[in-house]
Amino acid sequence: MTIWFYVKTSDDAKVVGQVVCDFNFEQGEHPQDQYSWLLEPGRDAPDYWEIRGKYAVLKDLTEICIVYRIGDTIVFAEIEDYLAPDFADPLITKYGLDNVKWLVVPGKR
């Protein structure tokens, strides 16, 4: 399944995206055993961002989701369902349950 998160806020997409990225950093036992999420500018629009996963020892980045604004809401789109807690925890902590909504869409059949 795929999940979309919606956050009602006046903060811009970069700020809200960084909240999620800051929460998703892991340091292993070894100095190079690091996994983090990075917020990068998107290619399509000025307030369009991409969250990507990065292991310190690898050059490749994995796409986690896209982040953008619609009206008074920041959208985190196309998230794999197993990543839901990595978004829900920091967003609800920062913006409150009343301002965070999500939509679950079944995968392609």
GIBEL-V627925 format. One record per residue. N is the residue number from 1. RES is the residue in three letters. SS is DSSP state (2 for helix, 1 for strand, 0 for the rest). PHI is phi in radians with two decimals (* if undefined). PSI is psi in radians with two decimals (999 if undefined). Layout:
<<N;RES;SS;PHI;PSI> <N;RES;SS;PHI;PSI>>
This chain:
<<1;MET;0;*;2.72> <2;THR;1;-2.05;2.51> <3;ILE;1;-2.13;2.48> <4;TRP;1;-2.02;2.29> <5;PHE;1;-1.85;2.45> <6;TYR;1;-2.17;2.23> <7;VAL;1;-2.13;2.04> <8;LYS;1;-1.45;1.98> <9;THR;0;-2.85;2.76> <10;SER;0;-1.55;-0.16> <11;ASP;0;-1.10;2.60> <12;ASP;0;-1.40;2.93> <13;ALA;2;-1.04;-0.63> <14;LYS;2;-1.11;-0.76> <15;VAL;2;-1.13;-0.82> <16;VAL;2;-1.17;-0.71> <17;GLY;2;-1.08;-0.66> <18;GLN;2;-1.18;-0.54> <19;VAL;2;-1.01;-0.78> <20;VAL;2;-1.19;-0.75> <21;CYS;2;-1.11;-0.73> <22;ASP;2;-1.07;-0.59> <23;PHE;2;-1.25;-0.49> <24;ASN;0;-1.80;1.17> <25;PHE;1;-2.26;2.27> <26;GLU;1;-2.24;2.33> <27;GLN;1;-1.97;2.12> <28;GLY;0;-1.45;-2.92> <29;GLU;0;-1.23;-0.52> <30;HIS;0;-1.74;2.60> <31;PRO;0;-0.98;-0.59> <32;GLN;0;-1.57;0.04> <33;ASP;0;-1.58;1.28> <34;GLN;1;-2.19;2.44> <35;TYR;1;-2.26;2.26> <36;SER;1;-2.48;2.83> <37;TRP;1;-1.85;2.36> <38;LEU;1;-2.04;2.48> <39;LEU;1;-1.77;2.11> <40;GLU;1;-2.15;2.56> <41;PRO;1;-1.07;2.45> <42;GLY;0;-1.38;2.99> <43;ARG;0;-1.64;-0.31> <44;ASP;0;-1.67;-0.56> <45;ALA;0;-2.63;2.79> <46;PRO;0;-1.11;-0.65> <47;ASP;0;-1.86;0.72> <48;TYR;0;-2.05;2.22> <49;TRP;1;-2.25;2.77> <50;GLU;1;-2.20;2.35> <51;ILE;1;-1.73;2.24> <52;ARG;1;-2.22;2.55> <53;GLY;1;-1.62;2.51> <54;LYS;1;-2.48;2.19> <55;TYR;1;-1.58;2.38> <56;ALA;0;-0.99;-0.66> <57;VAL;0;-1.50;-0.09> <58;LEU;0;-1.97;2.60> <59;LYS;0;-1.48;-0.50> <60;ASP;0;-1.26;2.50> <61;LEU;1;-1.91;2.53> <62;THR;1;-1.84;2.46> <63;GLU;1;-1.40;2.21> <64;ILE;1;-1.68;-0.89> <65;CYS;1;-2.96;3.09> <66;ILE;1;-1.98;2.66> <67;VAL;1;-2.31;2.30> <68;TYR;1;-2.78;2.98> <69;ARG;1;-1.86;2.45> <70;ILE;1;-2.27;1.95> <71;GLY;0;1.05;-2.14> <72;ASP;0;-1.71;0.39> <73;THR;1;-2.27;2.41> <74;ILE;1;-1.66;2.33> <75;VAL;1;-1.95;2.29> <76;PHE;1;-1.89;1.97> <77;ALA;1;-1.97;2.62> <78;GLU;1;1.10;0.89> <79;ILE;1;-1.71;2.32> <80;GLU;1;-1.16;2.44> <81;ASP;2;-1.06;-0.52> <82;TYR;2;-1.21;-0.23> <83;LEU;2;-1.62;-0.01> <84;ALA;2;-0.89;-0.81> <85;PRO;2;-1.10;-0.49> <86;ASP;2;-1.22;-0.30> <87;PHE;2;-1.79;-0.82> <88;ALA;2;-1.05;-0.80> <89;ASP;2;-1.04;-0.96> <90;PRO;2;-1.21;-0.60> <91;LEU;2;-1.23;-0.76> <92;ILE;2;-1.20;-0.66> <93;THR;2;-1.07;-0.77> <94;LYS;2;-1.41;-0.76> <95;TYR;2;-1.90;-0.16> <96;GLY;0;1.50;2.60> <97;LEU;2;-1.06;-0.60> <98;ASP;2;-1.17;-0.37> <99;ASN;2;-1.82;0.02> <100;VAL;1;-2.09;2.18> <101;LYS;1;-2.23;2.82> <102;TRP;1;-2.53;2.70> <103;LEU;1;-2.27;2.21> <104;VAL;1;-1.84;2.25> <105;VAL;1;-2.10;2.24> <106;PRO;0;-1.08;2.62> <107;GLY;0;-1.22;2.96> <108;LYS;0;-1.18;2.51> <109;ARG;0;-1.80;999>>
